[in-house]
Amino acid sequence: MNIEDFRLYCLSKKGVTEELPFDDNTLVFKVMGKIFAIADIEDFESFNVKCDPKIAVELREKHLEVTPGYHMNKKHWNTVNTHGSIPDALLQQWIDHSYDLVVAKLSHKDRNLLSSLD
């Protein structure tokens, strides 16, 4: 997966915005204002996604490309190396999982607003 494929996939999800809140290189994807994915746009070697803590540990044990989230809460975030052997479809599943975790934690008001978006 390259940065453009990653970006387009994240943006294809309902209610997603992209920002550069930290610096000119750190691209952040949010759903309803909450972060679900982060990547360096100049050096796209990895990306960070949220993950259920139990699943996060399993993925780290199973895949060398998955490590505790770099500069993130290591319990809830994974860093995924994009230059490994993980198929794009699996990377997309992990992005979906991150998005779904964030949506599940949204307020009732924000979830209703999200569901009303086209």
N, C-alpha and C positions, 0 to 999 in steps of 0.2 A: 504494500500500500504506500502510495506517495502522499505528500501533503495536500495536493489538490483533491485526490480521491477522499482522503480523510475529511477535509473541509466540506466538500459537497455532501458527503454522507451525513455528517453532523447537521448541516444546514437543512437537509431534507426532512428532518424530524419536526414535528409540530411545535410551534412556539419558540423556536431556537433563534438566538441572536449570537453574534460574534463580536468580540472586543479585544483590544490590546490594553488592558488596564494597568499592567505592571511595567511594561517597556515595549519597545518597537518590535520585539521578536517573539514575545509570549502570547500566542493566540488562545483565547479563552472562549469556550462555548457554554452558553447558559440557556436554561429553559426557565422562563418566568423569573429571570433574575438570579437563578441559582446555578452555580457551576457544575457541569457534568463531565467536561473534557478539557484538557490543556495540552498544547503542543508548541514546540519551538518552530517557527515558520522558516527560519534560515537554515537550521540544522535539524531536519526532521528525522532523527534517529529513533525517537520514541515518543510516546504520548502517555498522559496520565488519565485514568478513569476511576470513578468510584466503583466499589465492589463490596458485596456482602462479606463481612469479615471471615466467615467460614469458607466461603468460596474462594476468597482472596488467597488464603493459605493453601488450599488445594491447587489453585492455578500456579502458585509459586513453586510448589513441589513438583508439579507435572511438567512445567515449561521453563526452560532456562531463560527464555526471553521475558519472563514476568518476574518483577522484583517489587519490593515494597515501594510505595509512592515516593518519588524523589521530591523533596521539599514539601511533602504533604503528610497528613495523618496516616501513618503506616498501617494502621488497623483497617482503615476504610478506603484507601487508595492504592492502586497498583500502577507501576510504570511498565509499559509494554514496549519492548524493542521491536521496531518495524523492519529491521534487516535480518530477522530470523526466518525460520521455516513455517511460521504460523500462517495459514491461509487467510486471505482477506475476509472470507465469510465468517471465520471465527473472530477476527478482529472486530467485525461489524456486530457480532453477537455481544461482545464485551462492551462496545459503545452503547448498544441497546440496553444492556443490563444497567449501565451507569445512568443513562437517561431515565429508565424506569424507576430506579431507586430514588432519584431526585424528585420525579413527579409524585411518587408515593408519599413523600415527606412535605409536599406543598400544602398550604392551607386549603381548606375547603373552597374558599372564595377563588383562589388562584387555580385550583383544579377545574372548577366550573368555567372560569374564564378561558383556560387552555382548551377545554373540550368544545367551547363555542367558536374557536378559531377555525378558519378554513384551511 
